[in-house]
């Protein structure tokens, strides 16, 4: 079973930086029912070198390709935000997601 995901934003209070968008660049092409779903948008076929950018608060789900390896590059778009405030829950989730720590 596949579950919906929300990305945990990158956060650096000292630099007033926070990520707001996820960037996916598909290196390989492939297909599957809902190979990628972001909100109400579903992609069943993805061409190689397809770039998908979405706001990190959007629920999303990805499935393996049926007949080929699914290879993609994931990154984030980071912004400067002078009004940035620390959220300990988000910081904890980011730490766990990136560094596999509690």
N, C-alpha and C positions, 0 to 999 in steps of 0.2 A: 504494500500500500504506500502511496506517495502522499506526503503531507504538504500543506501550504507553508510557505516561508516568508518571513520578513527579514530583510538584511539589517544587521546591526551596524550603525554608522561608525566610521572612524571619528575619533574625537581627540583634539589636542587643545586644552584650555589655554596653555601658555602661549600658543601661537594663534589662538582664536580661530582654529580650523575645525571644520566638520564636513563629513561627506554627506551628500544629499542624493546622489544618483549612482546606480550600479551600471557598469558598462560590460557587456558580454560580446566578445568577438569570436565567432565560430570559425575555427580553422578548417574543420571538415564539414561536409554536407551529410544530411541524413533525414530520416523521417520516423515518425511514431505518432500515434494519436496523442495529441497534446505534447509534442516534443518540448514545447515551452508554452506556458500560460502565464500571462501577466495581467492581473485583474480580469476583465472580461475578454481579453484578446488571446486567441489561441493560434499557435503556429504548429502545423502538422508536418510541414516540410521546411527545412532550413538549408539554404545554399551555403557553400563554403564562402568564407570572408564576409558573412552577414554580421552586421553590428547592431546590437539591440541596447538601447539606453532607457532606463526607467527609474522613476522616483523610488527611493528605498522604502517608503511606507506602503508601497503596493504589494499585496500578496502575490506570490509567484510560485510556480511549480515547474520543474524540469524532469523529463523522463529520458532514459537512454535511447539512443538510436537503435532501430531494429536490425539493420543489415550492415552497419559500419560502426567504427569507434567514434564516440562523441568527444571531440577535442575542442576546447574553447579556452579563451583567456578572459579572466575576470579582473576588473579593476573598479575604481570608484572615482567620481568627480568630487574634488575637495574644494570647499569655499571658505573664504574668510568671513567670519561673523562676529562683529564686536559685541553683540548682545548675548553671546554664547554663555550658557549656564550649565554647570555640572549636573548630570543625572546619574546617581550611583548605580541604579538598575541597568541602565544602558551601558555604563562603563564595565560593569561586571559581565554582561553578556558579550561585549566586544572582546574582553580579555579571554573569556572561555572559548569563544569561537576562533580567535586567532592563535592563542597560545596553549589551548587545551588545559587550562588551569582553572581552579575554583576561586 
